[in-house]
Amino acid sequence: MNAVVRLRGGGAPNMYFQLDANFRSHLPKGTATCTVNATYLDDVAGRSWTLVYGTGTTDRKVMSKKGGNTWVTASVTAPCSKLTGALGGISADIELQANGNHDTTFHMVEVRVDSR
């Protein structure tokens, strides 16, 4: 099944994702990394959105759009230990944020353990 969700910059600017409890409990400890892939519509140059993966001030990456109306997959590598279910007050592991008063359309979010 395919799904497309639009974050409304002026209305509903955040979307939260919680990892399956079994998946999270089997994440490697220590310095192992995970890659978060988010597929979005790169519709308007100069706009951006943010992927948050932890509670620290640097646990986020701003993605700048280039325009062209194409689907693009952004990848962020993060320590697996940051995916703790501590975001948004709702036990989320990943947060997508629409920046400014601009919409961002997403198709898919995927988390992969890099050592597997």
N, C-alpha and C positions, 0 to 999 in steps of 0.2 A: 504494500500500500504506500502511496506517496502522499505527503501532506505539505502544504505551504502555509506558513503563518507570517503575518505582518505585524511587526512591532510599531505601534503608533507613537511617534516622537512627542506629540502633544497630548496623548491620551493614555495609552498603556505602554510605557517605554521599557518595561523589563519583562523578561521571560526567564523562568527558573527550571532547572533540570536536576532531578535526583537520580543518582545511580542505583541500580538494583542492589539491594543489601548484600546478596551473595557475591556479586561482582566486586563490590567495594571491599568486602571482608577478605577477598583473595588478592587484593592489590599488593604488589611487592613492597617490602619495607625498605628503609634506608634511602639511597640516592637514586633509585629506579625512576624512570620518567614515563609519563603518559603523553600521548598526543591527542589533542582535542581538535577535530575537524568540524568546521561549520560551513555549510554551503548556503550562500546568500545571492540575491540578485544585485549585481553591480550596476545600478541603474542611473545614478547621478554623480558625476565627478565632483570632488570637493567635500562630499559628506562622509560621515564615518559612523561606526558603531564600536562597542567595546565588549570583549569577552573577558569575564571575571572567573577565576578558578580557585581563589583562596581569599582569606580575610586580610592579608597584609596589603599595604598600600602599593606594592609593586606586583601583586598577584593579578595582573590584568594586562590586556594588550588592546590598543586601539587599532582598528582596521580602517584604513582610508579607502574610499571608493574611487575608482578611476572612470566610471561611466562605461557605456557601451551596451547596456541591457543584456548582459550575459550572466549565466550562473558561474560563480567562482567559489572555490573551496579554500578557505583560510585555515591554516594549521598553526596550532600553538603547542609547543612542547613545555610541559610543566612537571615538577616533581609529583609523583603519584601521592606522596604524603600530604599534598595540599588539598586533595579531594576528600574532605572530612565531613561533608554534610552540614557545614556551619554557615551557609549563606542564606540571606533573606529571612531569617527567623523561621524557616519552614523546612529545615534539613536539606537544603539544596546543595549540590556540588558545583554546579556551573550556572552562571548568569549571563544572559545576553542583554545588552543595554543599547537602546536607540539614543544616539547623541543629538543634542539640540532639539529642534522641533521638526525632525525629519523622520520619515518612515524607513524601515528596513525590512525586507521580505526574506525569510529563511525557508530552506527546503529540508535540511537535515543537520543533525548534530551527532557526532560519533566520537566515542572515547576508545582509544586503543592503548594497550600496554606495550611499550616499545621493546621490552625484552622477550616478548612471546612470539 
